[in-house]
Amino acid sequence: MSRVKRAQVTTMEAPTELTTSTSSWKKNGKNGNADADFDLEAAIRARAYELYENRGRQDGQAQTDWFQAEAEVRSRESRTA
């Protein structure tokens, strides 16, 4: 008997701390210190979701959105560091 491998299907969900603009990405520090640590993954997730929404919520580009968001966030962070 052969086994059929099913494709994993996921839907894009809004991050819980989505901000309305990329200029106000939230910085979260340990112990509430805003200057301590930047939550990189949350910022990338938020920007990737913005890209998804700007494209009209069309599925199929999650990886592209993530890589673009990562590049933008890392570039922004390197300029402010």
Contacts in CASP RR format, 6 or more apart in sequence:
PFRMAT RR
TARGET T0000
AUTHOR 0000-0000-0000
METHOD contacts of the structure
MODEL  1
MSRVKRAQVTTMEAPTELTTSTSSWKKNGKNGNADADFDLEAAIRARAYE
LYENRGRQDGQAQTDWFQAEAEVRSRESRTA
10 62 0 8 1.000
11 59 0 8 1.000
12 49 0 8 1.000
12 52 0 8 1.000
12 57 0 8 1.000
12 59 0 8 1.000
12 62 0 8 1.000
14 49 0 8 1.000
15 42 0 8 1.000
15 45 0 8 1.000
15 46 0 8 1.000
15 49 0 8 1.000
17 26 0 8 1.000
17 42 0 8 1.000
17 46 0 8 1.000
18 46 0 8 1.000
18 49 0 8 1.000
18 50 0 8 1.000
19 25 0 8 1.000
19 26 0 8 1.000
19 46 0 8 1.000
22 47 0 8 1.000
22 50 0 8 1.000
22 72 0 8 1.000
22 76 0 8 1.000
25 43 0 8 1.000
25 46 0 8 1.000
25 47 0 8 1.000
25 73 0 8 1.000
25 76 0 8 1.000
26 39 0 8 1.000
26 42 0 8 1.000
26 43 0 8 1.000
26 46 0 8 1.000
27 34 0 8 1.000
27 35 0 8 1.000
27 37 0 8 1.000
27 38 0 8 1.000
27 39 0 8 1.000
28 34 0 8 1.000
28 37 0 8 1.000
28 38 0 8 1.000
28 39 0 8 1.000
28 42 0 8 1.000
29 35 0 8 1.000
29 36 0 8 1.000
29 37 0 8 1.000
29 38 0 8 1.000
29 39 0 8 1.000
30 36 0 8 1.000
30 37 0 8 1.000
38 77 0 8 1.000
40 73 0 8 1.000
40 74 0 8 1.000
40 77 0 8 1.000
43 73 0 8 1.000
44 66 0 8 1.000
44 69 0 8 1.000
44 70 0 8 1.000
44 73 0 8 1.000
45 69 0 8 1.000
46 69 0 8 1.000
47 69 0 8 1.000
47 72 0 8 1.000
47 73 0 8 1.000
48 62 0 8 1.000
48 65 0 8 1.000
48 66 0 8 1.000
48 68 0 8 1.000
48 69 0 8 1.000
48 70 0 8 1.000
49 65 0 8 1.000
50 69 0 8 1.000
51 61 0 8 1.000
51 65 0 8 1.000
51 68 0 8 1.000
51 69 0 8 1.000
52 58 0 8 1.000
52 61 0 8 1.000
52 62 0 8 1.000
52 65 0 8 1.000
55 61 0 8 1.000
55 65 0 8 1.000
END
